[in-house]
Structure formats: C-alpha cells, structure tokens
Amino acid sequence: MRHLYICWLAIIVVALTSCRGGNTPSDTEVGDTLQLKYASLLTIVSHKDYTEATVRNPWKKGTMLHRYYLVPSDSVLPDFSALPEGTIVRTPVRGAAVFSTVHCSLLMQLLVGECIVGVADLKYIKIPYIHEGVEAGHIADCGNGQMPVLEKIIDVKPDIVMLSPFENSGGYGRLEELDIPLIECAEYMETSPLARAEWMRFYGMLFGQADRADSLFAVVDSSYQALCRQAREAGLGRSVLIDKMAGSVWYVPGGQSTIGQMLSDAGARYCWADDDHSGSLSLSFETVLERGGDADVWLCRYGGDRPLTLHDLKNEYKGYAQLKAFRTGEVFGCNVEQSLFYEQSPFRPDYLLSDFIQIIHPDITNLPPLRYYQKLQ
C-alpha cells in the first residue's frame, strides 16, 4: 500500500506540473547569457518567456543589489514563484521617471525621449527637450532626487523609476511603497569607461531598443579602441594633475577609477596611477603639492557662467601659484555648466578620451576639436 501511495503521488505531481504548461519558468532552465565585453556588475540571461538581469552589489562583494525579470507586455505573465525574488518589469517601457541628467541624455540618444514622463533635479539637466516638456506640462518636475514629490510621480504613472543607488543609503523611503519598479542604475560604479558605457545595452532592452543600443555601443567601443591605439603609438605623454580644491579638500580620482583608467588609456603619467582606489581620494593641498606639484598639465572641472581664468584660480586659492602647470600656463578647464560633460561622457567615453589624448599628446593634431576642456587664459 505504501508503494502504491507513492506511485499515485508521483502521478499527481506530474499531472499538476503539466497543467501549468509553458507559463511556469523552470528554476533549472539555464537560458542564454548575453556576452558582455566589459561590464562586471551586470549579468543578463535570456529565457524563453523573459529576460533576467542581475546587478551585483558594488559595495559588498559576492552579494546582489537587484534582480529584474523583463517580460514582454504582450505576453502572459509567467509564474515566478519558483524563482529567486526579483522585480518584474513589463517591456517595452512606455513611461519613465528619470532621476539623473545622464540617463535622460542616453534615452534621447536611443530615440525614446518621449518615454520620459518625469524628472528629478531639473536644475541640473541641460537638455532643452526636457525643460520644454516641463514647461508644456508633458514632463513632471518631481523635485529633489533624494526626496522626490511622490504625488507628482503618481500623477504621471511611470512604468519605472530610474535612479542611482548609493552605499549605505538606507533605501528609498516612501518611493518603495508606490509599487513602481525601481531601476537601480549602478553603472557609475564600474571601474572602466567601457564597462560603464556598456550598461546602455541593458537600458536599451528596457525600452525596446536593444538593437539600437547594441549598435551605439559598438560605435563607442570601436572609437574608444582606435583612440587607445593612437595613444599607444604616441608613447608615454605628459604628467597630469586632476581637479582642484573643494573647500579645504582636494578630491583626486583614484588610480582604478574610470577617470584614472581613461588617463592611462590616453598615455598620461597620472600622479596617482599606482593608487588602487576606484573612487576619489580626499587630500590636503600640501599632499597634492608634494605629489603632483610638478605635473606638466593640470585639468580641472568647474561650474560658472563664464570661462575660468588663471587669475580666477589664483584668487580662489593662492597656493595654486606653486603648481608647475599654473606657472607654465598649461591649465585646462572644463565648465560642467556650459558643456555636456556629465550628460555625454559616461556613455560616450570616447569623446572625453579624445580630449585627454590631445592635451596629453599636443603633437597629435588629427583629432576633432576639444569638446569639454579648454585652455585657461
């Protein structure tokens, strides 16, 4: 009787499983993994009825930040109960609340700007289309990205909210209660320029523009690699100091940061090239002067309604006059308020690399004019 009971139980289980048909994803199904060339924090696996995207936690090795299940909106929603917990996103996304200017810019490049129905931190977005949309009432100004106006988000009914995660942020507060998928855009934590740019392939999938995103990334990759070859052929270039004082601290990019990697690709002798940090280092002026005071060229970012001058720099901080690059006039400034530095360079690192190569190798003259940096008068 015991054996007969086990047999009947097995038959019932098989029958129930077959009744579910193809709508139940199998946790043993392997799927086809998308071959990403550079991105290390992102894994994308294509299954029969959905695509699984996993974002690794950049601050805690070996853990996951978020898992997404992308399901076409014109298909039946599979039963995900047998799979690991994740956020279901219906694709293609038709409406998105976007909390950063860089992702607004990318969606414009992917020709889905009309999908932007809400933005945060409008004052930092320098895209005319967005401001015109807010003025006309087509795009909602959702206020501060850290404390958005939830009512505005609810009014525009976005399919997703695109935002940037931060270490020890404590979550997203009441935003998590809206039952709207939160896309954690962690590409800025990648440690190479092309790894960061490759995330456009994931964002393209969200908006039904996978082919367009793949084509755009192929252009970026090819252009970047061609510039790297040109820099290598030119040999080691000038030594470089980056950025300037912010209050009493000078933040310099770590040697393993995207900027540090890009300077290496440009053939620069970066003063902190041997540093193993992927973020910024907060240093005193004395420390910077000791290590980078003799750098051949100084690249600094600033914001203002007019070009910065050497005189302005000296008025900001008299110690700058001790820098070799200041004394020789080899100072190049990037006005982040008047250029599209933040909008373009994360997903078009080839644009910024071109600037770096021209400044670091002044003998190379066959590249387009400087896009972001200009020599200070």
C-alpha positions as CSV (number, residue, x, y, z in Angstrom):
1,M,0.0,0.0,0.0
2,R,2.9,2.4,0.8
3,H,4.4,1.8,-2.6
4,L,1.1,2.3,-4.3
5,Y,0.5,5.6,-2.4
6,I,4.0,6.9,-3.6
7,C,3.2,5.9,-7.2
8,W,-0.1,7.8,-7.1
9,L,1.5,10.8,-5.5
10,A,4.2,10.9,-8.3
11,I,1.4,10.7,-11.0
12,I,-0.5,13.7,-9.4
13,V,2.7,15.8,-9.2
14,V,3.5,15.2,-12.9
15,A,-0.1,15.9,-13.8
16,L,-0.2,19.2,-11.9
17,T,3.1,20.3,-13.4
18,S,2.0,19.5,-17.0
19,C,-1.2,21.5,-16.4
20,R,0.9,24.7,-15.9
21,G,2.2,24.3,-19.5
22,G,4.9,26.7,-20.7
23,N,3.9,29.6,-18.4
24,T,6.0,28.4,-15.5
25,P,9.7,29.3,-15.6
26,S,11.9,26.4,-14.5
27,D,14.5,27.1,-11.9
28,T,16.7,24.6,-13.7
29,E,16.5,26.3,-17.1
30,V,19.9,27.7,-17.9
31,G,19.0,30.3,-20.6
32,D,21.3,32.1,-22.9
33,T,23.7,34.5,-21.2
34,L,24.3,37.7,-23.1
35,Q,28.0,38.1,-23.6
36,L,29.0,41.5,-22.1
37,K,32.5,42.6,-23.1
38,Y,33.4,44.8,-20.2
39,A,30.6,45.3,-17.6
40,S,31.4,43.4,-14.4
41,L,28.4,44.3,-12.3
42,L,25.7,43.2,-14.7
43,T,24.6,39.8,-15.9
44,I,21.8,39.3,-18.5
45,V,20.3,35.9,-19.3
46,S,17.7,35.4,-21.9
47,H,15.0,32.8,-21.3
48,K,12.0,31.7,-23.4
49,D,9.4,33.9,-21.8
50,Y,11.5,36.6,-20.1
51,T,15.0,38.1,-19.6
52,E,16.7,38.0,-16.2
53,A,19.1,40.9,-15.4
54,T,21.2,40.7,-12.2
55,V,23.0,43.7,-10.7
56,R,25.9,42.8,-8.4
57,N,26.3,44.9,-5.2
58,P,29.4,47.1,-5.9
59,W,29.9,47.8,-2.2
60,K,29.6,44.2,-0.9
61,K,31.5,41.6,-2.9
62,G,29.6,38.4,-3.5
63,T,26.1,39.9,-2.9
64,M,23.4,41.0,-5.2
65,L,22.0,44.5,-5.4
66,H,18.9,43.8,-7.5
67,R,17.4,41.2,-9.8
68,Y,15.0,42.1,-12.6
69,Y,12.7,40.0,-14.7
70,L,11.9,41.7,-18.1
71,V,8.7,40.3,-19.5
72,P,7.2,41.5,-22.9
73,S,3.9,43.4,-22.1
74,D,2.1,41.5,-24.9
75,S,2.7,38.1,-23.3
76,V,1.1,36.2,-20.4
77,L,3.0,36.9,-17.1
78,P,4.8,33.7,-16.1
79,D,4.6,32.3,-12.6
80,F,7.9,33.4,-11.0
81,S,7.1,31.8,-7.6
82,A,9.7,29.0,-8.1
83,L,12.5,31.5,-9.0
84,P,14.6,33.8,-6.8
85,E,12.9,37.0,-5.7
86,G,13.1,39.9,-8.2
87,T,11.4,42.9,-9.7
88,I,9.1,42.3,-12.7
89,V,9.3,44.9,-15.4
90,R,7.0,44.9,-18.4
91,T,8.8,45.8,-21.6
92,P,9.0,47.9,-23.6
93,V,8.7,50.7,-21.0
94,R,6.4,53.4,-22.2
95,G,6.9,55.9,-19.4
96,A,9.8,56.5,-17.0
97,A,10.6,58.9,-14.2
98,V,14.3,59.6,-14.6
99,F,16.3,61.0,-11.7
100,S,19.6,61.9,-13.5
101,T,20.6,64.0,-16.4
102,V,23.0,61.3,-17.8
103,H,20.2,58.8,-18.2
104,C,17.9,61.4,-19.7
105,S,20.6,62.1,-22.3
106,L,21.1,58.4,-23.0
107,L,17.3,57.9,-23.6
108,M,17.5,60.8,-26.1
109,Q,20.3,59.1,-27.9
110,L,18.2,55.9,-28.0
111,L,15.4,57.9,-29.6
112,V,13.0,57.2,-26.7
113,G,13.0,60.7,-25.2
114,E,9.2,60.7,-25.4
115,C,9.2,58.0,-22.7
116,I,10.5,60.4,-20.1
117,V,7.4,61.5,-18.2
118,G,9.0,62.8,-15.0
119,V,12.4,64.0,-13.9
120,A,14.2,64.9,-10.7
121,D,16.8,67.6,-10.0
122,L,15.6,69.6,-13.1
123,K,18.1,72.4,-12.4
124,Y,21.0,70.0,-13.2
125,I,19.5,68.9,-16.5
126,K,20.8,70.9,-19.5
127,I,18.6,69.2,-22.2
128,P,16.2,71.7,-23.9
129,Y,13.7,69.0,-24.7
130,I,13.3,68.2,-21.0
131,H,12.8,71.8,-20.0
132,E,10.4,72.4,-22.9
133,G,8.4,69.3,-21.8
134,V,8.2,70.5,-18.2
135,E,7.1,74.0,-19.3
136,A,4.4,72.4,-21.6
137,G,3.3,70.1,-18.8
138,H,4.3,66.9,-20.7
139,I,7.0,66.1,-18.2
140,A,6.6,66.3,-14.4
141,D,9.1,68.1,-12.3
142,C,9.4,65.6,-9.4
143,G,11.6,67.8,-7.2
144,N,14.7,66.7,-5.4
145,G,16.0,63.3,-6.3
146,Q,16.7,62.5,-2.6
147,M,13.2,63.5,-1.5
148,P,11.0,63.4,-4.6
149,V,7.4,64.6,-4.6
150,L,5.6,61.3,-4.7
151,E,2.3,62.9,-5.8
152,K,3.9,64.1,-9.0
153,I,5.2,60.6,-9.7
154,I,1.9,59.0,-9.0
155,D,0.2,61.5,-11.3
156,V,2.3,60.6,-14.4
157,K,2.0,56.8,-13.7
158,P,5.5,55.8,-14.9
159,D,6.3,52.2,-15.7
160,I,9.7,52.5,-14.0
161,V,11.7,54.9,-11.9
162,M,15.4,55.2,-12.9
163,L,17.7,56.3,-10.1
164,S,21.3,55.9,-8.9
165,P,21.9,53.8,-5.8
166,F,24.4,54.8,-3.1
167,E,26.3,53.0,-0.4
168,N,24.5,52.9,2.9
169,S,21.7,55.0,1.6
170,G,19.1,53.2,3.8
171,G,16.8,52.5,0.9
172,Y,14.4,54.8,-1.0
173,G,11.8,55.6,1.7
174,R,8.2,56.0,0.6
175,L,9.2,55.6,-3.0
176,E,9.4,51.9,-2.4
177,E,5.7,51.9,-1.4
178,L,4.5,53.1,-4.8
179,D,4.7,49.6,-6.4
180,I,6.6,51.0,-9.3
181,P,9.8,49.1,-10.4
182,L,12.9,51.0,-9.3
183,I,15.8,50.5,-11.7
184,E,19.0,50.9,-9.8
185,C,21.4,52.4,-12.2
186,A,24.7,51.3,-10.7
187,E,26.8,51.6,-13.9
188,Y,28.7,54.6,-12.4
189,M,30.4,52.1,-10.0
190,E,32.0,50.2,-12.9
191,T,35.8,50.6,-12.9
192,S,36.4,51.1,-16.6
193,P,34.9,53.6,-19.0
194,L,33.7,51.0,-21.5
195,A,32.2,48.8,-18.7
196,R,30.1,51.8,-17.6
197,A,29.1,52.6,-21.1
198,E,28.1,49.0,-21.9
199,W,25.1,49.3,-19.5
200,M,23.3,51.1,-22.3
201,R,22.6,47.6,-23.7
202,F,20.5,46.8,-20.6
203,Y,18.7,50.2,-20.7
204,G,18.0,49.6,-24.4
205,M,16.3,46.3,-23.5
206,L,14.0,48.1,-21.1
207,F,12.8,50.5,-23.8
208,G,12.5,48.0,-26.6
209,Q,15.7,49.5,-28.2
210,A,18.1,46.6,-27.7
211,D,19.4,46.7,-31.3
212,R,19.8,50.4,-31.4
213,A,21.7,50.3,-28.0
214,D,23.9,47.4,-29.3
215,S,24.8,49.4,-32.4
216,L,25.5,52.6,-30.5
217,F,27.8,50.7,-28.0
218,A,29.6,49.0,-30.9
219,V,30.4,52.5,-32.3
220,V,31.6,53.7,-28.9
221,D,33.7,50.6,-28.4
222,S,35.3,50.8,-31.8
223,S,36.0,54.6,-31.5
224,Y,37.5,54.2,-28.0
225,Q,39.8,51.3,-29.0
226,A,41.0,53.3,-32.1
227,L,41.9,56.2,-29.8
228,C,43.7,53.9,-27.4
229,R,45.8,52.6,-30.3
230,Q,46.7,56.1,-31.4
231,A,47.8,57.0,-27.8
232,R,49.9,53.9,-27.5
233,E,51.7,54.6,-30.8
234,A,52.5,58.1,-29.5
235,G,54.2,56.7,-26.4
236,L,54.1,58.0,-22.8
237,G,52.7,61.5,-22.7
238,R,52.7,64.4,-20.3
239,S,52.2,64.1,-16.5
240,V,48.7,65.1,-15.3
241,L,47.1,66.6,-12.2
242,I,43.3,66.5,-11.9
243,D,40.6,68.8,-10.5
244,K,41.0,71.4,-7.7
245,M,40.2,72.3,-4.1
246,A,36.6,71.9,-2.9
247,G,36.7,73.9,0.4
248,S,39.6,72.6,2.4
249,V,39.9,69.3,0.5
250,W,41.2,68.3,-2.9
251,Y,39.5,65.3,-4.4
252,V,41.6,63.4,-6.9
253,P,40.4,60.3,-8.9
254,G,41.8,57.0,-7.6
255,G,44.1,55.1,-9.9
256,Q,41.4,52.5,-10.6
257,S,38.6,54.9,-11.1
258,T,37.1,55.4,-14.6
259,I,39.0,58.7,-15.0
260,G,42.2,57.1,-13.7
261,Q,41.7,54.3,-16.3
262,M,41.0,56.8,-19.0
263,L,44.1,58.8,-18.3
264,S,46.1,55.5,-18.5
265,D,44.4,54.7,-21.9
266,A,45.4,58.2,-23.1
267,G,49.1,57.6,-22.2
268,A,49.2,60.1,-19.4
269,R,51.6,59.9,-16.5
270,Y,48.9,60.3,-13.8
271,C,50.2,61.3,-10.4
272,W,48.0,58.7,-8.7
273,A,48.3,56.0,-11.3
274,D,49.6,53.5,-8.7
275,D,46.7,54.0,-6.4
276,D,44.2,51.1,-6.1
277,H,41.1,53.0,-5.2
278,S,38.1,53.1,-7.7
279,G,36.6,56.2,-6.1
280,S,38.1,59.6,-5.2
281,L,40.8,60.4,-2.6
282,S,40.3,63.3,-0.3
283,L,43.6,65.0,0.2
284,S,45.1,68.2,1.6
285,F,46.6,70.8,-0.7
286,E,50.1,70.0,0.8
287,T,49.7,66.3,-0.1
288,V,48.7,67.2,-3.6
289,L,51.5,69.7,-4.0
290,E,54.1,67.2,-2.8
291,R,53.0,64.5,-5.3
292,G,51.5,66.5,-8.2
293,G,53.1,69.9,-7.9
294,D,55.5,69.2,-10.8
295,A,52.8,67.8,-13.2
296,D,53.1,69.1,-16.8
297,V,49.4,69.8,-17.2
298,W,46.5,70.5,-14.9
299,L,42.9,69.5,-15.8
300,C,40.2,71.0,-13.6
301,R,36.4,70.9,-13.7
302,Y,34.4,73.9,-12.5
303,G,30.9,75.5,-12.9
304,G,30.2,79.1,-13.9
305,D,28.5,81.4,-16.3
306,R,31.8,82.4,-18.0
307,P,35.2,80.7,-18.7
308,L,37.5,80.4,-15.7
309,T,40.9,82.2,-15.9
310,L,44.3,81.7,-14.3
311,H,43.6,85.0,-12.4
312,D,40.3,83.5,-11.0
313,L,42.2,80.4,-9.9
314,K,44.8,82.4,-8.0
315,N,42.0,84.4,-6.3
316,E,40.3,81.1,-5.3
317,Y,43.4,79.7,-3.6
318,K,46.8,81.4,-3.7
319,G,48.6,78.1,-3.3
320,Y,47.7,77.2,-6.9
321,A,50.5,79.5,-8.0
322,Q,53.0,77.0,-6.7
323,L,51.9,74.4,-9.2
324,K,54.2,74.0,-12.2
325,A,51.3,73.8,-14.7
326,F,49.9,77.0,-13.3
327,R,53.3,78.8,-13.8
328,T,53.7,77.5,-17.3
329,G,50.0,78.2,-18.2
330,E,49.3,74.5,-19.0
331,V,45.9,74.6,-17.3
332,F,42.8,73.3,-19.0
333,G,39.3,73.8,-17.6
334,C,36.0,72.0,-18.2
335,N,33.0,74.2,-17.4
336,V,30.4,71.5,-16.5
337,E,27.6,74.1,-16.5
338,Q,28.3,75.3,-20.1
339,S,29.2,71.9,-21.6
340,L,27.5,68.5,-21.8
341,F,30.3,66.8,-19.8
342,Y,28.0,65.0,-17.4
343,E,25.3,64.3,-20.0
344,Q,27.6,62.7,-22.6
345,S,30.9,61.4,-21.2
346,P,29.5,58.4,-19.2
347,F,28.1,56.7,-22.2
348,R,30.4,58.3,-24.8
349,P,33.8,57.9,-23.1
350,D,35.4,58.1,-26.5
351,Y,34.5,61.9,-26.6
352,L,36.4,62.5,-23.3
353,L,39.3,60.3,-24.2
354,S,39.8,62.3,-27.4
355,D,40.2,65.5,-25.2
356,F,42.6,63.8,-22.9
357,I,44.8,62.5,-25.7
358,Q,45.0,65.9,-27.4
359,I,46.0,67.6,-24.2
360,I,48.5,64.9,-23.1
361,H,50.0,64.5,-26.6
362,P,50.0,68.0,-28.1
363,D,51.7,66.7,-31.2
364,I,48.6,64.7,-32.2
365,T,46.7,67.1,-34.4
366,N,44.3,64.8,-36.4
367,L,41.5,64.6,-33.8
368,P,38.3,66.7,-33.6
369,P,38.5,70.0,-31.6
370,L,38.4,69.8,-27.8
371,R,34.8,69.1,-26.7
372,Y,34.9,69.7,-22.9
373,Y,38.3,71.1,-21.9
374,Q,39.7,74.5,-23.0
375,K,43.0,76.1,-22.1
376,L,42.6,78.8,-19.5
377,Q,43.6,82.3,-20.4
